[in-house]
Amino acid sequence: MTTYTVPDSWGHAAAAGLEPRTVTLVPRSDLDERYAYLSATRPAPGGPPSSRS
């Protein structure tokens, strides 16, 4: 199992050519903690470059 921080996850997505869009943190419970859902998209071919760095 590997755990990444949210900023590290964004960096891995960007390095893979994806544009990070949203993050939803999962509330802590007795069974789960430190989880999040990340959403990323592929840039449109020939589209403008991402404004995110």
Predicted model as a PDB file, atoms N, CA, C, CB and O in Angstrom, pLDDT in the B-factor column:
MODEL        1                                                                  
ATOM      1  N   MET A   1       0.837  -1.161   0.000  1.00 67.00           N  
ATOM      2  CA  MET A   1       0.000   0.000   0.000  1.00 67.00           C  
ATOM      3  C   MET A   1       0.892   1.237   0.000  1.00 67.00           C  
ATOM      4  CB  MET A   1      -0.958  -0.009   1.207  1.00 67.00           C  
ATOM      5  O   MET A   1       1.933   1.275   0.656  1.00 67.00           O  
ATOM      6  N   THR A   2       0.463   2.235  -0.743  1.00 74.00           N  
ATOM      7  CA  THR A   2       1.189   3.490  -0.818  1.00 74.00           C  
ATOM      8  C   THR A   2       0.248   4.621  -0.467  1.00 74.00           C  
ATOM      9  CB  THR A   2       1.804   3.700  -2.216  1.00 74.00           C  
ATOM     10  O   THR A   2      -0.915   4.616  -0.872  1.00 74.00           O  
ATOM     11  N   THR A   3       0.737   5.584   0.279  1.00 79.00           N  
ATOM     12  CA  THR A   3      -0.059   6.746   0.647  1.00 79.00           C  
ATOM     13  C   THR A   3       0.640   8.000   0.134  1.00 79.00           C  
ATOM     14  CB  THR A   3      -0.272   6.817   2.187  1.00 79.00           C  
ATOM     15  O   THR A   3       1.846   8.167   0.313  1.00 79.00           O  
ATOM     16  N   TYR A   4      -0.128   8.876  -0.503  1.00 85.00           N  
ATOM     17  CA  TYR A   4       0.394  10.148  -0.988  1.00 85.00           C  
ATOM     18  C   TYR A   4      -0.386  11.286  -0.351  1.00 85.00           C  
ATOM     19  CB  TYR A   4       0.319  10.229  -2.532  1.00 85.00           C  
ATOM     20  O   TYR A   4      -1.567  11.137  -0.040  1.00 85.00           O  
ATOM     21  N   THR A   5       0.268  12.416  -0.158  1.00 86.00           N  
ATOM     22  CA  THR A   5      -0.447  13.616   0.258  1.00 86.00           C  
ATOM     23  C   THR A   5      -1.219  14.144  -0.945  1.00 86.00           C  
ATOM     24  CB  THR A   5       0.534  14.701   0.825  1.00 86.00           C  
ATOM     25  O   THR A   5      -0.937  13.759  -2.080  1.00 86.00           O  
ATOM     26  N   VAL A   6      -2.181  15.014  -0.709  1.00 85.00           N  
ATOM     27  CA  VAL A   6      -2.944  15.582  -1.824  1.00 85.00           C  
ATOM     28  C   VAL A   6      -2.015  16.323  -2.794  1.00 85.00           C  
ATOM     29  CB  VAL A   6      -4.041  16.539  -1.295  1.00 85.00           C  
ATOM     30  O   VAL A   6      -2.129  16.110  -4.002  1.00 85.00           O  
ATOM     31  N   PRO A   7      -1.095  17.186  -2.321  1.00 89.00           N  
ATOM     32  CA  PRO A   7      -0.192  17.846  -3.273  1.00 89.00           C  
ATOM     33  C   PRO A   7       0.658  16.852  -4.084  1.00 89.00           C  
ATOM     34  CB  PRO A   7       0.725  18.802  -2.525  1.00 89.00           C  
ATOM     35  O   PRO A   7       0.888  17.064  -5.275  1.00 89.00           O  
ATOM     36  N   ASP A   8       1.117  15.784  -3.451  1.00 91.00           N  
ATOM     37  CA  ASP A   8       1.883  14.773  -4.189  1.00 91.00           C  
ATOM     38  C   ASP A   8       1.015  14.092  -5.236  1.00 91.00           C  
ATOM     39  CB  ASP A   8       2.463  13.726  -3.227  1.00 91.00           C  
ATOM     40  O   ASP A   8       1.480  13.812  -6.341  1.00 91.00           O  
ATOM     41  N   SER A   9      -0.248  13.824  -4.897  1.00 88.00           N  
ATOM     42  CA  SER A   9      -1.163  13.209  -5.852  1.00 88.00           C  
ATOM     43  C   SER A   9      -1.364  14.110  -7.059  1.00 88.00           C  
ATOM     44  CB  SER A   9      -2.509  12.905  -5.188  1.00 88.00           C  
ATOM     45  O   SER A   9      -1.362  13.641  -8.198  1.00 88.00           O  
ATOM     46  N   TRP A  10      -1.540  15.417  -6.809  1.00 87.00           N  
ATOM     47  CA  TRP A  10      -1.671  16.369  -7.922  1.00 87.00           C  
ATOM     48  C   TRP A  10      -0.424  16.313  -8.800  1.00 87.00           C  
ATOM     49  CB  TRP A  10      -1.896  17.815  -7.391  1.00 87.00           C  
ATOM     50  O   TRP A  10      -0.526  16.303 -10.027  1.00 87.00           O  
ATOM     51  N   GLY A  11       0.744  16.278  -8.178  1.00 91.00           N  
ATOM     52  CA  GLY A  11       1.997  16.241  -8.938  1.00 91.00           C  
ATOM     53  C   GLY A  11       2.115  14.989  -9.791  1.00 91.00           C  
ATOM     54  O   GLY A  11       2.560  15.061 -10.936  1.00 91.00           O  
ATOM     55  N   HIS A  12       1.722  13.840  -9.247  1.00 90.00           N  
ATOM     56  CA  HIS A  12       1.767  12.592 -10.016  1.00 90.00           C  
ATOM     57  C   HIS A  12       0.789  12.643 -11.190  1.00 90.00           C  
ATOM     58  CB  HIS A  12       1.444  11.385  -9.108  1.00 90.00           C  
ATOM     59  O   HIS A  12       1.110  12.180 -12.285  1.00 90.00           O  
ATOM     60  N   ALA A  13      -0.388  13.198 -10.972  1.00 90.00           N  
ATOM     61  CA  ALA A  13      -1.363  13.319 -12.058  1.00 90.00           C  
ATOM     62  C   ALA A  13      -0.827  14.231 -13.159  1.00 90.00           C  
ATOM     63  CB  ALA A  13      -2.706  13.860 -11.524  1.00 90.00           C  
ATOM     64  O   ALA A  13      -0.928  13.905 -14.342  1.00 90.00           O  
ATOM     65  N   ALA A  14      -0.259  15.369 -12.771  1.00 90.00           N  
ATOM     66  CA  ALA A  14       0.290  16.311 -13.753  1.00 90.00           C  
ATOM     67  C   ALA A  14       1.464  15.686 -14.510  1.00 90.00           C  
ATOM     68  CB  ALA A  14       0.742  17.614 -13.056  1.00 90.00           C  
ATOM     69  O   ALA A  14       1.598  15.883 -15.718  1.00 90.00           O  
ATOM     70  N   ALA A  15       2.304  14.942 -13.814  1.00 93.00           N  
ATOM     71  CA  ALA A  15       3.447  14.294 -14.464  1.00 93.00           C  
ATOM     72  C   ALA A  15       2.985  13.241 -15.474  1.00 93.00           C  
ATOM     73  CB  ALA A  15       4.363  13.646 -13.410  1.00 93.00           C  
ATOM     74  O   ALA A  15       3.703  12.937 -16.427  1.00 93.00           O  
ATOM     75  N   ALA A  16       1.787  12.685 -15.267  1.00 92.00           N  
ATOM     76  CA  ALA A  16       1.229  11.692 -16.187  1.00 92.00           C  
ATOM     77  C   ALA A  16       0.465  12.362 -17.334  1.00 92.00           C  
ATOM     78  CB  ALA A  16       0.302  10.729 -15.430  1.00 92.00           C  
ATOM     79  O   ALA A  16      -0.142  11.677 -18.159  1.00 92.00           O  
ATOM     80  N   GLY A  17       0.493  13.702 -17.387  1.00 92.00           N  
ATOM     81  CA  GLY A  17      -0.175  14.420 -18.460  1.00 92.00           C  
ATOM     82  C   GLY A  17      -1.635  14.725 -18.198  1.00 92.00           C  
ATOM     83  O   GLY A  17      -2.360  15.118 -19.112  1.00 92.00           O  
ATOM     84  N   LEU A  18      -2.079  14.550 -16.956  1.00 92.00           N  
ATOM     85  CA  LEU A  18      -3.465  14.838 -16.592  1.00 92.00           C  
ATOM     86  C   LEU A  18      -3.570  16.200 -15.929  1.00 92.00           C  
ATOM     87  CB  LEU A  18      -4.016  13.753 -15.661  1.00 92.00           C  
ATOM     88  O   LEU A  18      -2.601  16.701 -15.360  1.00 92.00           O  
ATOM     89  N   GLU A  19      -4.749  16.792 -16.008  1.00 90.00           N  
ATOM     90  CA  GLU A  19      -4.994  18.068 -15.343  1.00 90.00           C  
ATOM     91  C   GLU A  19      -5.875  17.828 -14.122  1.00 90.00           C  
ATOM     92  CB  GLU A  19      -5.659  19.088 -16.315  1.00 90.00           C  
ATOM     93  O   GLU A  19      -7.054  17.509 -14.275  1.00 90.00           O  
ATOM     94  N   PRO A  20      -5.336  17.972 -12.924  1.00 85.00           N  
ATOM     95  CA  PRO A  20      -6.136  17.795 -11.715  1.00 85.00           C  
ATOM     96  C   PRO A  20      -7.300  18.790 -11.690  1.00 85.00           C  
ATOM     97  CB  PRO A  20      -5.258  17.966 -10.458  1.00 85.00           C  
ATOM     98  O   PRO A  20      -7.128  19.958 -12.038  1.00 85.00           O  
ATOM     99  N   ARG A  21      -8.473  18.330 -11.283  1.00 91.00           N  
ATOM    100  CA  ARG A  21      -9.668  19.180 -11.263  1.00 91.00           C  
ATOM    101  C   ARG A  21     -10.247  19.356  -9.871  1.00 91.00           C  
ATOM    102  CB  ARG A  21     -10.720  18.605 -12.169  1.00 91.00           C  
ATOM    103  O   ARG A  21     -10.419  20.488  -9.419  1.00 91.00           O  
ATOM    104  N   THR A  22     -10.552  18.266  -9.178  1.00 91.00           N  
ATOM    105  CA  THR A  22     -11.190  18.385  -7.868  1.00 91.00           C  
ATOM    106  C   THR A  22     -10.639  17.341  -6.909  1.00 91.00           C  
ATOM    107  CB  THR A  22     -12.713  18.239  -7.991  1.00 91.00           C  
ATOM    108  O   THR A  22     -10.074  16.328  -7.321  1.00 91.00           O  
ATOM    109  N   VAL A  23     -10.815  17.610  -5.637  1.00 88.00           N  
ATOM    110  CA  VAL A  23     -10.492  16.633  -4.600  1.00 88.00           C  
ATOM    111  C   VAL A  23     -11.635  16.652  -3.585  1.00 88.00           C  
ATOM    112  CB  VAL A  23      -9.102  16.948  -3.912  1.00 88.00           C  
ATOM    113  O   VAL A  23     -12.113  17.716  -3.191  1.00 88.00           O  
ATOM    114  N   THR A  24     -12.061  15.467  -3.171  1.00 88.00           N  
ATOM    115  CA  THR A  24     -13.091  15.328  -2.146  1.00 88.00           C  
ATOM    116  C   THR A  24     -12.509  14.473  -1.035  1.00 88.00           C  
ATOM    117  CB  THR A  24     -14.411  14.699  -2.724  1.00 88.00           C  
ATOM    118  O   THR A  24     -12.187  13.303  -1.244  1.00 88.00           O  
ATOM    119  N   LEU A  25     -12.377  15.060   0.144  1.00 84.00           N  
ATOM    120  CA  LEU A  25     -11.835  14.323   1.268  1.00 84.00           C  
ATOM    121  C   LEU A  25     -12.921  13.447   1.883  1.00 84.00           C  
ATOM    122  CB  LEU A  25     -11.250  15.283   2.318  1.00 84.00           C  
ATOM    123  O   LEU A  25     -14.066  13.880   2.018  1.00 84.00           O  
ATOM    124  N   VAL A  26     -12.573  12.227   2.251  1.00 83.00           N  
ATOM    125  CA  VAL A  26     -13.511  11.301   2.880  1.00 83.00           C  
ATOM    126  C   VAL A  26     -13.487  11.562   4.378  1.00 83.00           C  
ATOM    127  CB  VAL A  26     -13.152   9.805   2.557  1.00 83.00           C  
ATOM    128  O   VAL A  26     -12.417  11.573   4.987  1.00 83.00           O  
ATOM    129  N   PRO A  27     -14.660  11.773   4.983  1.00 82.00           N  
ATOM    130  CA  PRO A  27     -14.682  12.016   6.430  1.00 82.00           C  
ATOM    131  C   PRO A  27     -14.087  10.845   7.207  1.00 82.00           C  
ATOM    132  CB  PRO A  27     -16.113  12.276   6.901  1.00 82.00           C  
ATOM    133  O   PRO A  27     -14.252   9.687   6.825  1.00 82.00           O  
ATOM    134  N   ARG A  28     -13.414  11.152   8.268  1.00 80.00           N  
ATOM    135  CA  ARG A  28     -12.812  10.121   9.110  1.00 80.00           C  
ATOM    136  C   ARG A  28     -13.911   9.309   9.792  1.00 80.00           C  
ATOM    137  CB  ARG A  28     -11.865  10.752  10.164  1.00 80.00           C  
ATOM    138  O   ARG A  28     -14.903   9.856  10.274  1.00 80.00           O  
ATOM    139  N   SER A  29     -13.709   7.993   9.821  1.00 79.00           N  
ATOM    140  CA  SER A  29     -14.638   7.114  10.528  1.00 79.00           C  
ATOM    141  C   SER A  29     -13.818   6.059  11.266  1.00 79.00           C  
ATOM    142  CB  SER A  29     -15.666   6.447   9.540  1.00 79.00           C  
ATOM    143  O   SER A  29     -12.589   6.078  11.213  1.00 79.00           O  
ATOM    144  N   ASP A  30     -14.491   5.146  11.951  1.00 78.00           N  
ATOM    145  CA  ASP A  30     -13.776   4.080  12.669  1.00 78.00           C  
ATOM    146  C   ASP A  30     -13.022   3.159  11.723  1.00 78.00           C  
ATOM    147  CB  ASP A  30     -14.750   3.263  13.504  1.00 78.00           C  
ATOM    148  O   ASP A  30     -12.033   2.541  12.115  1.00 78.00           O  
ATOM    149  N   LEU A  31     -13.480   3.063  10.482  1.00 72.00           N  
ATOM    150  CA  LEU A  31     -12.856   2.143   9.524  1.00 72.00           C  
ATOM    151  C   LEU A  31     -11.908   2.835   8.545  1.00 72.00           C  
ATOM    152  CB  LEU A  31     -13.924   1.419   8.750  1.00 72.00           C  
ATOM    153  O   LEU A  31     -10.957   2.218   8.065  1.00 72.00           O  
ATOM    154  N   ASP A  32     -12.155   4.087   8.251  1.00 71.00           N  
ATOM    155  CA  ASP A  32     -11.384   4.779   7.222  1.00 71.00           C  
ATOM    156  C   ASP A  32     -10.826   6.090   7.740  1.00 71.00           C  
ATOM    157  CB  ASP A  32     -12.243   5.031   5.992  1.00 71.00           C  
ATOM    158  O   ASP A  32     -11.446   6.777   8.552  1.00 71.00           O  
ATOM    159  N   GLU A  33      -9.654   6.416   7.258  1.00 72.00           N  
ATOM    160  CA  GLU A  33      -9.072   7.733   7.482  1.00 72.00           C  
ATOM    161  C   GLU A  33      -8.019   7.963   6.412  1.00 72.00           C  
ATOM    162  CB  GLU A  33      -8.460   7.858   8.918  1.00 72.00           C  
ATOM    163  O   GLU A  33      -7.504   7.015   5.819  1.00 72.00           O  
ATOM    164  N   ARG A  34      -7.713   9.191   6.178  1.00 75.00           N  
ATOM    165  CA  ARG A  34      -6.698   9.576   5.193  1.00 75.00           C  
ATOM    166  C   ARG A  34      -7.042   9.135   3.775  1.00 75.00           C  
ATOM    167  CB  ARG A  34      -5.364   8.997   5.583  1.00 75.00           C  
ATOM    168  O   ARG A  34      -6.158   8.684   3.047  1.00 75.00           O  
ATOM    169  N   TYR A  35      -8.278   9.250   3.374  1.00 82.00           N  
ATOM    170  CA  TYR A  35      -8.674   8.914   2.010  1.00 82.00           C  
ATOM    171  C   TYR A  35      -9.260  10.132   1.330  1.00 82.00           C  
ATOM    172  CB  TYR A  35      -9.684   7.756   2.000  1.00 82.00           C  
ATOM    173  O   TYR A  35      -9.829  11.011   1.977  1.00 82.00           O  
ATOM    174  N   ALA A  36      -9.112  10.175   0.006  1.00 83.00           N  
ATOM    175  CA  ALA A  36      -9.694  11.247  -0.792  1.00 83.00           C  
ATOM    176  C   ALA A  36      -9.964  10.713  -2.191  1.00 83.00           C  
ATOM    177  CB  ALA A  36      -8.757  12.494  -0.839  1.00 83.00           C  
ATOM    178  O   ALA A  36      -9.324   9.767  -2.650  1.00 83.00           O  
ATOM    179  N   TYR A  37     -10.913  11.334  -2.845  1.00 86.00           N  
ATOM    180  CA  TYR A  37     -11.178  11.037  -4.256  1.00 86.00           C  
ATOM    181  C   TYR A  37     -10.636  12.194  -5.065  1.00 86.00           C  
ATOM    182  CB  TYR A  37     -12.714  10.813  -4.535  1.00 86.00           C  
ATOM    183  O   TYR A  37     -10.936  13.354  -4.783  1.00 86.00           O  
ATOM    184  N   LEU A  38      -9.833  11.879  -6.076  1.00 88.00           N  
ATOM    185  CA  LEU A  38      -9.252  12.895  -6.941  1.00 88.00           C  
ATOM    186  C   LEU A  38      -9.856  12.768  -8.328  1.00 88.00           C  
ATOM    187  CB  LEU A  38      -7.711  12.768  -6.997  1.00 88.00           C  
ATOM    188  O   LEU A  38     -10.109  11.661  -8.803  1.00 88.00           O  
ATOM    189  N   SER A  39     -10.085  13.889  -8.968  1.00 91.00           N  
ATOM    190  CA  SER A  39     -10.614  13.906 -10.324  1.00 91.00           C  
ATOM    191  C   SER A  39      -9.626  14.650 -11.208  1.00 91.00           C  
ATOM    192  CB  SER A  39     -12.027  14.567 -10.377  1.00 91.00           C  
ATOM    193  O   SER A  39      -9.170  15.741 -10.864  1.00 91.00           O  
ATOM    194  N   ALA A  40      -9.298  14.054 -12.351  1.00 91.00           N  
ATOM    195  CA  ALA A  40      -8.376  14.676 -13.294  1.00 91.00           C  
ATOM    196  C   ALA A  40      -8.872  14.383 -14.707  1.00 91.00           C  
ATOM    197  CB  ALA A  40      -6.912  14.155 -13.089  1.00 91.00           C  
ATOM    198  O   ALA A  40      -9.556  13.386 -14.938  1.00 91.00           O  
ATOM    199  N   THR A  41      -8.526  15.252 -15.644  1.00 93.00           N  
ATOM    200  CA  THR A  41      -8.919  15.069 -17.035  1.00 93.00           C  
ATOM    201  C   THR A  41      -7.693  15.140 -17.932  1.00 93.00           C  
ATOM    202  CB  THR A  41      -9.958  16.126 -17.456  1.00 93.00           C  
ATOM    203  O   THR A  41      -6.651  15.681 -17.562  1.00 93.00           O  
ATOM    204  N   ARG A  42      -7.853  14.574 -19.123  1.00 92.00           N  
ATOM    205  CA  ARG A  42      -6.811  14.727 -20.142  1.00 92.00           C  
ATOM    206  C   ARG A  42      -7.026  16.065 -20.833  1.00 92.00           C  
ATOM    207  CB  ARG A  42      -6.837  13.544 -21.179  1.00 92.00           C  
ATOM    208  O   ARG A  42      -8.168  16.461 -21.069  1.00 92.00           O  
ATOM    209  N   PRO A  43      -5.950  16.766 -21.159  1.00 86.00           N  
ATOM    210  CA  PRO A  43      -6.101  18.019 -21.896  1.00 86.00           C  
ATOM    211  C   PRO A  43      -6.671  17.721 -23.292  1.00 86.00           C  
ATOM    212  CB  PRO A  43      -4.732  18.770 -22.001  1.00 86.00           C  
ATOM    213  O   PRO A  43      -6.371  16.685 -23.886  1.00 86.00           O  
ATOM    214  N   ALA A  44      -7.489  18.636 -23.802  1.00 81.00           N  
ATOM    215  CA  ALA A  44      -8.023  18.478 -25.145  1.00 81.00           C  
ATOM    216  C   ALA A  44      -6.888  18.613 -26.163  1.00 81.00           C  
ATOM    217  CB  ALA A  44      -9.140  19.520 -25.421  1.00 81.00           C  
ATOM    218  O   ALA A  44      -6.042  19.497 -26.022  1.00 81.00           O  
ATOM    219  N   PRO A  45      -6.856  17.759 -27.178  1.00 83.00           N  
ATOM    220  CA  PRO A  45      -5.806  17.874 -28.205  1.00 83.00           C  
ATOM    221  C   PRO A  45      -5.854  19.255 -28.860  1.00 83.00           C  
ATOM    222  CB  PRO A  45      -5.967  16.764 -29.282  1.00 83.00           C  
ATOM    223  O   PRO A  45      -6.908  19.696 -29.316  1.00 83.00           O  
ATOM    224  N   GLY A  46      -4.730  19.918 -28.901  1.00 77.00           N  
ATOM    225  CA  GLY A  46      -4.649  21.233 -29.524  1.00 77.00           C  
ATOM    226  C   GLY A  46      -5.299  22.339 -28.723  1.00 77.00           C  
ATOM    227  O   GLY A  46      -5.386  23.476 -29.188  1.00 77.00           O  
ATOM    228  N   GLY A  47      -5.763  22.015 -27.509  1.00 65.00           N  
ATOM    229  CA  GLY A  47      -6.401  23.031 -26.673  1.00 65.00           C  
ATOM    230  C   GLY A  47      -5.370  23.929 -26.025  1.00 65.00           C  
ATOM    231  O   GLY A  47      -4.167  23.700 -26.150  1.00 65.00           O  
ATOM    232  N   PRO A  48      -5.841  24.952 -25.331  1.00 61.00           N  
ATOM    233  CA  PRO A  48      -4.906  25.861 -24.663  1.00 61.00           C  
ATOM    234  C   PRO A  48      -4.191  25.133 -23.529  1.00 61.00           C  
ATOM    235  CB  PRO A  48      -5.646  27.110 -24.119  1.00 61.00           C  
ATOM    236  O   PRO A  48      -4.754  24.214 -22.934  1.00 61.00           O  
ATOM    237  N   PRO A  49      -2.960  25.529 -23.226  1.00 61.00           N  
ATOM    238  CA  PRO A  49      -2.240  24.893 -22.120  1.00 61.00           C  
ATOM    239  C   PRO A  49      -2.937  25.172 -20.801  1.00 61.00           C  
ATOM    240  CB  PRO A  49      -0.785  25.382 -22.063  1.00 61.00           C  
ATOM    241  O   PRO A  49      -3.615  26.187 -20.642  1.00 61.00           O  
ATOM    242  N   SER A  50      -2.762  24.275 -19.876  1.00 60.00           N  
ATOM    243  CA  SER A  50      -3.368  24.414 -18.552  1.00 60.00           C  
ATOM    244  C   SER A  50      -2.797  25.625 -17.838  1.00 60.00           C  
ATOM    245  CB  SER A  50      -3.145  23.145 -17.711  1.00 60.00           C  
ATOM    246  O   SER A  50      -1.617  25.944 -17.987  1.00 60.00           O  
ATOM    247  N   SER A  51      -3.642  26.301 -17.058  1.00 57.00           N  
ATOM    248  CA  SER A  51      -3.175  27.446 -16.276  1.00 57.00           C  
ATOM    249  C   SER A  51      -2.619  27.005 -14.936  1.00 57.00           C  
ATOM    250  CB  SER A  51      -4.305  28.447 -16.066  1.00 57.00           C  
ATOM    251  O   SER A  51      -2.069  27.815 -14.190  1.00 57.00           O  
ATOM    252  N   ARG A  52      -2.763  25.699 -14.621  1.00 53.00           N  
ATOM    253  CA  ARG A  52      -2.249  25.178 -13.345  1.00 53.00           C  
ATOM    254  C   ARG A  52      -0.797  24.779 -13.522  1.00 53.00           C  
ATOM    255  CB  ARG A  52      -3.093  23.965 -12.845  1.00 53.00           C  
ATOM    256  O   ARG A  52      -0.368  24.376 -14.603  1.00 53.00           O  
ATOM    257  N   SER A  53      -0.047  24.901 -12.428  1.00 49.00           N  
ATOM    258  CA  SER A  53       1.350  24.468 -12.499  1.00 49.00           C  
ATOM    259  C   SER A  53       1.633  23.391 -11.506  1.00 49.00           C  
ATOM    260  CB  SER A  53       2.286  25.625 -12.270  1.00 49.00           C  
ATOM    261  O   SER A  53       2.761  22.907 -11.426  1.00 49.00           O  
TER     262      SER A  53                                                      
ENDMDL                                                                          
END                                                                             
